[in-house]
Amino acid sequence: MSGETLLNSTADAASGGNTNGIAAAGRERCGVRLYEDADLVPLDVPHQGTVSRLVRDLLAAGSSRQRQQILRDEMEEIGFNWMGYHTVRRSAAGALHRTSITTYSPPGWVKHYFDQHYDEVDLRQRPSANSILPAIWDAESLSEQIESRPCCARSRRFVKDLREHGICSGISFQVSSAGAGSGDRIIISLASDLANRRWMGDQTLGDALVLCLSFHDYMAQHVVLPEADPVPQDHAGADVPKGLPPLQAAVLGHVVNGLTDHQIAKQLNVSSHTVDYHLRKLRQRFAARNRVQLVNAASSLMEASQQA
């Protein structure tokens, strides 16, 4: 059963204010799409660039369960229990979380994190906001930072809940998303139930970076992530046929208006592989063998819909 969930998050006006300055964006948040590994749609495309051992293993996995076992074994081997993978859109107002995988986090943690708006007070994200360098942290150092500055009670609850969920130390950093161009970034993190960050030596940090970057490589090139919003806002003005999934409707609207695959990917902030995947689905739906037939079929349906 799919674990995909949409959280419509709004700022907590009763929080007493956010003095950490992380998410004034809470006032304009859109839905955060939570999904499981089983919700990923594999893409049958060649890998671009050097293929790491982990990517090869994930590509060879025959099921979501096998992928999960591979990743959990990799994490355990270098001392971590949990992994996070979040899509974030940076704007003038702050960081807007878009999607987040739940499979590799403690049960219920990711939903609780966004329900409580902890992304608005999460100090772990601040050091890496404009840097590719990793942020190394532990719960004790977070507590010390909180106590050294004015803050809301939510910040203290956040650290308390981290500990209660066995998230006591870890590493996080940011990379560009596959559809870079609209300010989207990926926050990748690994966490452990070990209390002090000093257990993470150079070898551990190196292995952690290889694991995270390989997982990102796989996610960016070989799967379609669930849509971030229930309805994409930009359909290029095209009155597309009803009944299509939102992202397919957006892709079709841009195709009808003459955009190339690359332009569509940039407009929708997705990878070109994702655009190609949805175009194949659209051609199947409209029994079209090429782009011209797809545009003609869609245009005919739109005209019929307008006349009705």
C-alpha positions as CSV (number, residue, x, y, z in Angstrom):
1,M,0.0,0.0,0.0
2,S,1.3,3.4,-1.0
3,G,2.5,5.6,1.9
4,E,2.2,8.8,-0.1
5,T,0.8,11.7,2.0
6,L,0.3,15.4,1.4
7,L,0.7,17.7,4.4
8,N,-0.8,21.1,4.0
9,S,1.4,23.0,6.5
10,T,0.8,26.5,7.7
11,A,2.7,28.6,10.1
12,D,2.0,28.2,13.8
13,A,0.9,31.7,14.9
14,A,0.8,30.5,18.5
15,S,4.4,29.6,18.6
16,G,5.5,32.9,20.0
17,G,7.4,33.8,16.9
18,N,10.4,32.3,15.2
19,T,13.6,33.9,16.4
20,N,15.8,31.5,14.5
21,G,15.0,33.1,11.2
22,I,14.8,29.8,9.3
23,A,11.3,29.7,8.0
24,A,9.5,32.9,7.6
25,A,8.5,30.8,4.6
26,G,5.9,29.1,6.9
27,R,3.5,31.9,6.0
28,E,3.4,30.8,2.4
29,R,4.0,27.1,2.6
30,C,2.5,24.7,0.1
31,G,1.9,21.0,0.7
32,V,4.8,18.8,1.7
33,R,4.5,15.5,-0.2
34,L,5.6,12.5,2.0
35,Y,6.3,9.3,0.2
36,E,7.8,5.8,0.6
37,D,10.4,4.0,-1.3
38,A,7.6,1.8,-2.8
39,D,6.1,5.0,-4.4
40,L,9.2,5.5,-6.6
41,V,8.7,4.8,-10.3
42,P,11.8,3.3,-11.9
43,L,13.0,4.8,-15.2
44,D,14.7,2.5,-17.8
45,V,17.4,5.0,-18.9
46,P,21.2,4.7,-19.2
47,H,23.2,6.2,-16.3
48,Q,25.1,9.4,-17.1
49,G,28.6,9.6,-15.6
50,T,30.5,7.1,-13.5
51,V,28.3,4.5,-11.9
52,S,29.1,3.8,-8.2
53,R,28.8,0.3,-6.7
54,L,25.7,1.4,-4.7
55,V,23.9,2.7,-7.8
56,R,24.7,-0.5,-9.6
57,D,23.3,-2.5,-6.7
58,L,20.1,-0.3,-6.5
59,L,19.6,-0.7,-10.3
60,A,19.9,-4.4,-10.0
61,A,17.4,-4.7,-7.1
62,G,14.2,-6.3,-8.2
63,S,11.9,-4.7,-5.7
64,S,11.5,-1.8,-3.2
65,R,12.2,-4.3,-0.4
66,Q,15.5,-5.2,-1.9
67,R,16.4,-1.6,-2.3
68,Q,15.6,-0.9,1.3
69,Q,17.7,-3.8,2.5
70,I,20.7,-2.6,0.4
71,L,20.4,0.9,1.8
72,R,19.9,-0.2,5.4
73,D,22.9,-2.5,5.2
74,E,25.0,0.4,3.8
75,M,23.9,2.7,6.6
76,E,24.5,0.1,9.3
77,E,28.0,-0.7,8.0
78,I,29.2,2.9,8.6
79,G,27.3,3.4,11.9
80,F,24.0,5.2,10.9
81,N,20.4,4.2,11.6
82,W,18.4,6.7,9.5
83,M,18.5,8.6,6.3
84,G,16.5,11.6,5.1
85,Y,16.1,12.9,1.5
86,H,14.1,16.2,1.2
87,T,13.4,18.5,-1.7
88,V,13.5,22.1,-0.7
89,R,12.8,25.3,-2.7
90,R,14.7,28.3,-1.5
91,S,13.0,31.7,-1.9
92,A,13.4,35.2,-0.5
93,A,11.1,34.2,2.4
94,G,13.1,31.1,3.4
95,A,13.1,27.4,2.7
96,L,9.9,25.7,1.4
97,H,10.0,21.9,1.9
98,R,8.4,20.2,-1.1
99,T,8.9,16.4,-0.8
100,S,10.3,14.0,1.8
101,I,10.9,10.2,1.8
102,T,9.7,8.5,5.0
103,T,11.0,4.9,4.5
104,Y,14.5,5.5,6.0
105,S,13.4,7.5,9.1
106,P,12.1,6.4,12.4
107,P,8.4,5.3,12.1
108,G,6.2,8.4,12.1
109,W,9.0,10.8,12.5
110,V,8.8,12.7,9.2
111,K,5.1,13.4,9.5
112,H,5.5,14.5,13.1
113,Y,8.4,16.7,12.0
114,F,6.2,18.6,9.5
115,D,3.1,18.5,11.7
116,Q,5.0,20.3,14.4
117,H,6.7,22.7,11.9
118,Y,10.1,21.6,13.1
119,D,11.6,22.5,9.7
120,E,11.0,26.1,10.8
121,V,13.4,25.8,13.8
122,D,15.7,23.1,12.6
123,L,19.3,24.4,13.2
124,R,20.8,21.4,11.4
125,Q,19.8,22.9,8.1
126,R,21.3,26.4,8.6
127,P,25.1,25.7,8.2
128,S,24.6,24.0,4.9
129,A,22.0,26.4,3.5
130,N,24.4,28.0,1.0
131,S,27.2,25.5,1.0
132,I,28.0,22.0,-0.2
133,L,30.0,21.4,2.9
134,P,28.4,18.9,5.4
135,A,26.9,20.0,8.7
136,I,28.0,17.6,11.5
137,W,25.7,17.8,14.6
138,D,24.5,16.1,17.7
139,A,21.6,16.8,20.0
140,E,23.8,18.1,22.8
141,S,25.3,20.8,20.5
142,L,21.8,21.8,19.3
143,S,20.6,22.2,22.8
144,E,23.6,24.4,23.6
145,Q,22.8,26.6,20.6
146,I,19.2,26.9,21.6
147,E,20.0,27.9,25.1
148,S,22.5,30.5,24.0
149,R,19.9,32.6,22.1
150,P,16.3,33.7,22.5
151,C,14.0,31.0,21.1
152,C,10.5,29.6,21.2
153,A,9.5,26.5,23.1
154,R,9.1,24.6,19.9
155,S,12.9,24.6,19.4
156,R,13.3,22.8,22.8
157,R,10.5,20.4,21.9
158,F,12.3,19.7,18.6
159,V,15.5,18.6,20.3
160,K,13.6,16.6,22.9
161,D,11.7,14.8,20.2
162,L,14.9,14.1,18.2
163,R,16.3,12.2,21.2
164,E,13.1,10.4,21.9
165,H,13.1,9.1,18.2
166,G,16.7,7.9,18.5
167,I,18.0,10.8,16.3
168,C,21.0,11.9,18.4
169,S,23.8,12.8,16.0
170,G,24.5,12.9,12.3
171,I,25.5,14.7,9.1
172,S,23.5,16.7,6.5
173,F,24.3,18.7,3.4
174,Q,22.7,20.1,0.3
175,V,23.0,19.5,-3.5
176,S,21.2,20.8,-6.5
177,S,18.1,19.0,-7.5
178,A,17.8,17.2,-10.9
179,G,15.6,19.9,-12.2
180,A,17.7,22.8,-11.0
181,G,16.7,26.2,-12.3
182,S,14.0,27.3,-9.9
183,G,16.0,27.2,-6.7
184,D,15.3,23.7,-5.7
185,R,17.8,21.9,-3.5
186,I,18.1,18.4,-2.0
187,I,18.9,18.0,1.7
188,I,20.4,14.6,2.4
189,S,21.0,13.5,5.9
190,L,22.2,10.5,7.9
191,A,21.5,10.1,11.6
192,S,22.6,7.8,14.4
193,D,21.3,7.0,17.9
194,L,24.9,7.6,19.2
195,A,24.8,10.6,21.5
196,N,28.0,12.4,20.6
197,R,29.2,13.5,17.1
198,R,32.8,12.8,18.0
199,W,32.2,9.1,16.9
200,M,32.2,10.4,13.3
201,G,35.8,10.3,12.1
202,D,37.2,11.2,8.7
203,Q,36.6,7.7,7.4
204,T,33.0,7.6,8.6
205,L,32.3,11.1,7.1
206,G,33.9,10.0,3.8
207,D,31.8,6.9,3.6
208,A,28.7,8.9,4.5
209,L,29.2,11.3,1.7
210,V,29.7,8.5,-0.8
211,L,26.5,6.8,0.4
212,C,24.5,10.0,0.2
213,L,25.8,11.2,-3.1
214,S,25.3,7.7,-4.7
215,F,21.7,7.6,-3.4
216,H,21.1,11.1,-4.8
217,D,22.6,10.0,-8.1
218,Y,20.1,7.1,-8.2
219,M,17.1,9.2,-7.2
220,A,18.0,12.0,-9.7
221,Q,18.6,9.8,-12.7
222,H,16.7,6.6,-12.3
223,V,13.3,7.2,-10.6
224,V,10.4,9.5,-10.9
225,L,9.7,11.2,-7.5
226,P,6.1,11.8,-6.4
227,E,4.8,15.3,-7.3
228,A,5.5,18.0,-4.8
229,D,2.2,19.8,-5.2
230,P,-1.3,18.4,-5.7
231,V,-1.8,20.7,-8.7
232,P,1.1,22.4,-10.5
233,Q,0.4,26.0,-10.8
234,D,2.0,26.6,-14.2
235,H,0.1,24.9,-17.1
236,A,1.4,27.4,-19.7
237,G,-2.1,28.6,-20.2
238,A,-3.2,25.5,-22.0
239,D,-6.7,24.1,-21.4
240,V,-5.6,20.5,-21.2
241,P,-8.1,17.6,-21.2
242,K,-9.5,16.7,-17.8
243,G,-8.8,13.5,-15.9
244,L,-5.0,13.7,-16.3
245,P,-2.6,13.5,-13.3
246,P,-1.5,17.0,-12.5
247,L,2.1,16.7,-13.6
248,Q,1.0,15.0,-16.9
249,A,-1.5,17.8,-17.5
250,A,1.3,20.4,-17.0
251,V,3.6,18.5,-19.4
252,L,0.9,18.2,-22.0
253,G,0.1,21.9,-21.7
254,H,3.7,22.9,-22.4
255,V,3.9,20.4,-25.3
256,V,0.8,21.9,-26.9
257,N,2.4,25.3,-26.6
258,G,5.5,24.1,-28.4
259,L,8.1,23.8,-25.6
260,T,10.9,21.4,-25.9
261,D,11.6,18.6,-23.3
262,H,14.4,20.7,-21.9
263,Q,12.2,23.8,-21.6
264,I,9.4,21.8,-20.0
265,A,11.9,20.3,-17.4
266,K,13.1,23.8,-16.6
267,Q,9.6,25.2,-16.3
268,L,8.3,22.4,-14.0
269,N,11.6,22.0,-12.2
270,V,11.9,18.3,-12.8
271,S,14.5,16.2,-14.6
272,S,14.4,15.6,-18.4
273,H,14.0,11.9,-17.5
274,T,10.7,12.7,-15.7
275,V,9.5,14.7,-18.6
276,D,10.3,11.8,-21.0
277,Y,8.5,9.3,-18.7
278,H,5.3,11.4,-18.7
279,L,5.5,12.0,-22.4
280,R,5.6,8.2,-22.9
281,K,2.6,7.8,-20.7
282,L,0.7,10.5,-22.6
283,R,1.5,8.9,-26.0
284,Q,0.1,5.7,-24.7
285,R,-3.0,7.4,-23.3
286,F,-3.7,9.2,-26.6
287,A,-2.5,6.3,-28.9
288,A,0.0,8.7,-30.4
289,R,3.2,7.5,-32.0
290,N,5.1,10.8,-31.9
291,R,4.9,14.4,-30.6
292,V,2.9,15.7,-33.6
293,Q,0.2,13.1,-33.1
294,L,0.1,13.7,-29.4
295,V,-0.4,17.5,-30.0
296,N,-3.1,16.8,-32.6
297,A,-5.0,14.4,-30.4
298,A,-4.8,16.7,-27.4
299,S,-5.9,19.7,-29.4
300,S,-8.9,17.8,-30.8
301,L,-10.0,16.8,-27.3
302,M,-9.6,20.4,-26.1
303,E,-11.7,21.7,-29.0
304,A,-14.4,19.1,-28.4
305,S,-14.4,20.0,-24.7
306,Q,-14.8,23.7,-25.4
307,Q,-17.7,23.1,-27.9
308,A,-19.5,20.9,-25.3
